[in-house]
Amino acid sequence: MSAPPKKKTLPTKINIFGRDILVRREEMKEGEFGEYEQHKYLIKISKRSDINEARQTLFHEAIHAALHISGLSMVLPDNDGIDLEEAIVVCLENAFGHLIDVDKFKLDK
């Protein structure tokens, strides 16, 4: 039996550590793929992205959200212009992104 095909849309909400995070497709500047707005608990994904790029961006931004909600982003220093949080997010995205089904994305405590 083969796996069901992946959806052509993104979820409108994901849950990370018990916190609902809204997900929206929005117009963004050229070269911007997504953004996590921590004070709004909102992930914005560029409308320009195809579905595969959008799903990858959702995972990337969800990692930022998890670091924020857990409090870890508060202890990550920004040293001489080196963004340690972004380096960690990219590492996790590249290591585990292929294992994640964003339609079922939920990180519980």
Secondary structure as UniProt FT lines:
FT   STRAND          13..16
FT   TURN            17..18
FT   STRAND          19..26
FT   TURN            30..31
FT   STRAND          34..37
FT   TURN            38..41
FT   STRAND          42..46
FT   TURN            47..48
FT   HELIX           51..70
FT   HELIX           72..75
FT   STRAND          78..79
FT   TURN            80..81
FT   STRAND          82..83
FT   HELIX           84..96
FT   HELIX           97..99
FT   HELIX           102..104
FT   STRAND          106..107
//
